[in-house]
Amino acid sequence: MAFTLRQLQYFIAVAEEGTVSGAAQSLSISQSAVTDAIKELESDLGVALFERHRRGLSITHKGHQFFRHANRILADVQDARRSFAGEDSAPPSHLHLGVTSLVAGYVLSDLLARFRRAYPAADVSAIEDNGDYLEHLLIGGELDVAVMVISNLRDRVALQAEIFETSPYRLWLPLGHRLAAADSIELGDIASEPLIMLTVDETEENTDKLLSALGSKPHVAFRTRSVEAVRSLVATGAGVALLPDLVYRPWSLEGDRIESRDISGALPVVQVGMVWRRGSVLPQAARDFIGIAQAQVAARQRS
């Protein structure tokens, strides 16, 4: 039996919410309907899309791959519907969006998918750059809103920010690493380990501050602006990494497993949020986009 568009919608909702109950609430349907749809979809595809555990569901590697296909299929369906829309429909609204590198592929993609499903006629243009430059564009009125790391927001007088997600730093390890089985990991335990350093947003600065407390210079084996490169290097045993949990995925692109562990002590957190110019009259598309983000935060708090 071929899968249906409804099953794809339910699958995406579960993947985004992380629980069947959260997906059912967001879709305003019963939990049993969601559960049945996911089981039928997995049976049709012949793969497990989720791993079941007591606290909910976690998407599998195959599930991540199918998630991209499902979003693309639903987007194509929306495009097909729009192509037959009448000429008297309202003109599309415009959203000028900014995003910092760290969150571009991990927070923005999910928000944009939700926004486009809710407002398919909206026209979105986005720019990725560092936080300082995005602040400049926001203050100058060249951007409506930005999704960015706000832990180090510079101009809190001219800009208004709303926290969307808070993510702690954790230690990434290759499968079978000696520290993976430790009951407790201290910063001192990784002093002699080769370090894979991500150099986007504030991650390098925060990692340097953390390790400088050890009194010795960290052994940086590799510096990169690519999270995927960090994943591949850690998975193949080239080193360990200290990164915000929001960019953690349990597999590299090559399919190698990556472990993630807490570290004892006071570690920094990364705050991701929506930022716009204080006192500005936002266009409707920007207000709708912020509303989508606020609804997602509220759904997380309820689950």
N, C-alpha and C positions, 0 to 999 in steps of 0.2 A: 504494500500500500504506500503510495507517495505521500510525503508530508504535506501539510496544509500551511497556509499563511498564518492561521490562528495559532498553530503549534509553534511557528517561528516567533510570533509575538510573545507567547507565553515563555518560550525558552529565553528570549532576550530579557524579559522581565525578571526571571529567576537569576540569570547571570548578573544582572545589574543590582538586584536587591540582596542576593546572597542567601535568601531563604524562600521557601514556598509560601509561607504566610505573608511575607513582605510583598512578594509578587502578586499574590491573590488580592491583597489590599490595594495595591496600586492599580490593578486591573478591574477592581470591583466585581470579582467573581469568587467562587468557592475554591478552597484549597484542593479539594479532590479533583476539580476540573484541571487545575494546573498540574497536579501530580500525574494524572492520567495522560495528559498531553505530552509531558516529558518522557514518560515510559514508552508511549507509542512512537515518539520521535527517535528515541534511542534504539528501539526495536527496528524501526525502518532503516536507520543508518548503520546499525550493527556495531555501534561503539557506545561506550559509557561517556556521557557528556559531563556528568558530575560525580564527585566522590561524596558519599553520604557519611555524616558524622553527627554527634549529639547536638552540636551547636548550629547545625544547618548544612549547607552544601558548599563545596569548593569546586570550581570548574576544573576539568581535566585539560591536559594538553590538546587532545582532540576537540574538546569543547571550546577552547580558545580559537582553534582554527575554524571551527564551524560558526563561531560567533561573528567572525568577519564576513563569512559568506551570507549569514542570515541578515545582517544589517544591509549588505549590498543588495540582496534580493528585495527586501522591503523598500529600500530607497528606489530601486528600479520600478517597482510597482507604483510608488508615489509619482515618479516621473511620468509613467504611462498615463496615470490619471490626470496629471496636470496638462499633458499634451492635448487632452480633449476638453479642457476647461473653456467656458464661454468667454468671448471677448469682453463681456460686461463685468467680469470679475474685478475685484478691487486691485489697484496697483500693488506690487510687492513692496513690503517694508524692507529697510536696509539696516544691517547690523555691522558696524565696524569694530572688529574684535582684536585684542592683543593677547599674547600668551608667552610665558617664559619657557625656556627649553625643557626644564625638568618636568613640567606638568603637561606639555603639549600632547604626548601620546598616552598619558595615564589618567588625566582628569578631563581634559578638553574633549577628547574623542567621544567619551560617554555623554557629556553634556550636549555636544552638538547633535549626536544621534537622537537624543530625547527631544531637543529643540526642533529639529527638522521634522520629526514625526508629528509634533504638536502644531508646528507652523510651517507647513511645506512650501508656502508661497514666499517666505522670507528669503531675502538675498543676503548672504553672509560673505564678508571679506575678512580675512584674518592675517595677522603678521606675527611672526615669532622673533623675539629679540630679548636682550637682557632687561632686567627690571628697571634700571635707571632710564633707559631710552623709552620704555613703555610709559613710565611716569611722565616723561617729557611730552609724549604724544597725547596722553590723557589730559594733562593740564592745558595743552594747546588746542584741545578740542578735535584732534585728528582721529582719536579713538573714542568710541562710546563707552566701552567697558573692557577690562582686561582680567584674564584668569592667570594668577601669578603667585609666586611665593611672596608672602607679605610679612614674614618674620622680620625681614630687614627693610621694610618699606621706609623710604627716606622722607618724603613730604607728607606727613600725616595731617597737616593743616589744610592743604589744597585738595587732598584726596580723601575719599571715604572708602573704607574697606569693610568687608564682611567675611568672616572666616567661614570657609566651606569645608575644610578638612584639616585635621591635625595629625601628623604622622611622626612617630618616634624613629630614631636611628636604631638599626639592628646590624648584627654581624652576618655577612654572607660567607658561606663556607662551601668547599667542594664536598661531594658525597664521600663519607668515610674519613673525613678530617679528624684529627685527634681531639679537637675541641668540641666536636659535635656531640660527643657522649658525656661531656662534663656536666655536673650538676649545676655549677655556677661558673660563669665566665667573667673575669675581671679585665679591665683595660690592659693591665700589665701582662696578661696572658698572650696578648697579640703583639707585644713590643718587638719580638724577634721575627714576626711573620712578614713575608713580602706583601705589600699593600697595593691593591689596584685602586687608583684614585680617580674619581669622577670630578671633572673640572667645570661643571655648569652650575649656574645660580650660586648659592652660598655653600654648597656641599664641601668644596675643597677647603674653604675658610673654617668651617665647623670641624672638619676632620683634623685639620692642623691644630686647632685649639685643643681638641680632645687629647691628641697624642702628645702635644707639647707638655702636658701635665706629667707625663712619664719621665721627663728629664732627659730624654734622649731623642735624637732625630729619627723619625719613622723611616723604615726601609721601603721607599716607594718604588715598586717594580715597574709600574706602568701608569701613565697619565692619559686620560682620554675624555672626550666630550660625549661619547656614545655609551648609553646604558647597556645596549646590546653587547658592545665590546666587553664591558665589565662582566656581564653575565657569562659570556663565552670563556673569558680568561679565568674567572673564578671556578667555573664548572670543570675546566680542564686542569685545575691544580696550579695555575700560575701565581695565585695569591689569594688573599681574603679582601673583603671590602666592608666599609662602614657606610651604609646608605639609608635614606628614609624608607620606611616600610611601604610607602605608597607605590614605589617603583619595583618592589619585589615580585618576581614571578618564579615558580619552582623549576623552570626549565630554560635552558639556553636555546638559541635558534637551532642548534644541532640536536636538540632533544636530550642534552645531558642535565642531570639533576643538580639543583642548588639548594643547600640547606640555609636556614635563617635562624639565628639564635639571639636572645636577649643578652645584654651586657649589664652587669651590676654597676650601680652608680648613677650619678645625675648626667644623663645624656641630653643633648639639645633635641628639640622637635622642630619639624618644618610645618609652618602654617601656610596653607593654600587658601586663597580667597578671591572674591570678586572685588574689583577696584574700579571706581569711577570718580569723576571730578565732583567735588563737594559743591552742592548748590545748583548744579546744572539741571536743566530740564531734559531728561533722557528721552530719546525717541521710543516709540511703542515697542519696537523689536528688542531694544536693550532692556526695557522693563520686563518683557516677556521672558527674555533669557535669564535675567536675575531671578525671576519667579520660578523658573524650572529648577535652578540651583537650590533655591530656598526650599522647594517642595522635596527635593532629594535629601537635603539635610534633615528635614522633618521626618521623612520616611525612615531614615537611619535611626533617629532618636526613638521612634516608636517600636522598632524591631528589637 
